């Protein structure tokens, strides 16, 4: 199963049929979101969690919050690493 990141077109231009491109600079934009969580309870960077949500809800076509962790479980270790998460596999 291709990941959302590997399915993103590498060339400039419009979206390819059936593929939702990852906007250039998505991770850079997500770093601008302030994290309201108490640092004592933080396990994963907010950037990584938001990126997983974006990938699951857009590129994978899910439409529920419960589908986000399922998408993450099915993602390849490489995809998780690129999103800033340690792979547990």
C-alpha atoms as one frame of an Amber mdcrd trajectory, in Angstrom:
protein
   0.000   0.000   0.000   1.575   3.336  -0.985   1.795   5.936   1.724   0.287
   9.371   1.370   3.741  10.901   1.217   5.052   8.567  -1.458   1.887   9.042
  -3.513   2.315  12.810  -3.616   3.340  14.119  -7.019   6.890  15.416  -7.133
   6.366  17.826 -10.023   4.677  21.204  -9.915   1.191  21.351 -11.314  -2.304
  20.222 -10.523  -3.326  17.094  -8.666  -3.141  13.743 -10.411  -6.438  11.875
 -10.664  -6.990   9.785  -7.536  -4.013  11.241  -5.673  -4.196  14.016  -3.099
  -0.861  15.844  -3.202   0.871  16.910  -0.017   1.208  20.685  -0.298   4.786
  21.846  -0.538   5.920  22.998   2.852   3.144  21.232   4.757   5.444  20.224
   7.602   6.926  23.717   7.664   3.434  25.213   7.952   2.431  22.807  10.719
   5.423  23.902  12.819   3.748  27.309  13.060   0.863  25.851  15.117   1.386
  26.537  18.804   1.192  23.558  21.136  -1.127  24.229  24.116  -0.288  20.921
  25.837   1.555  20.701  29.159   5.140  19.672  28.254   5.175  17.093  31.064
   2.676  14.894  29.229   3.942  15.262  25.672   5.143  12.067  23.976   4.982
  13.094  20.330   5.527  16.458  18.704   2.341  18.265  17.745   3.765  18.636
  14.235   3.873  14.860  13.806   0.368  14.326  15.155  -1.087  17.023  12.903
   0.761  15.640   9.869  -0.688  12.172  10.506  -4.155  13.694  10.729  -3.698
  15.583   7.470  -2.422  12.499   5.655  -5.174  10.239   6.977  -8.006  12.676
   6.376  -6.951  13.915   2.947  -4.703  11.570   1.015  -6.150   8.368   2.472
  -9.705   9.701   2.250 -10.780   8.896   5.787 -13.546  10.951   7.314 -13.484
  10.103  11.023 -11.112  10.785  13.869 -11.005   7.101  14.757  -9.541   6.362
  11.313  -6.426   8.441  12.028  -4.716   5.962  14.384  -5.734   3.121  12.052
  -4.003   4.900   9.159  -0.910   5.377  11.321  -0.864   1.655  12.269  -0.981
   0.679   8.589   1.677   3.189   7.537   5.158   2.043   6.686   8.025   2.715
   9.091   9.501   5.043   6.447   6.325   7.143   6.341   6.231   7.406  10.122
   9.912   8.370  10.196   9.328  11.095   7.594   6.548  12.472   9.797   8.875
  12.604  12.781   7.639   9.540  14.654   9.703   6.584  15.803   8.661   3.382
  14.077   7.576   0.713  16.509   8.124  -2.098  14.052
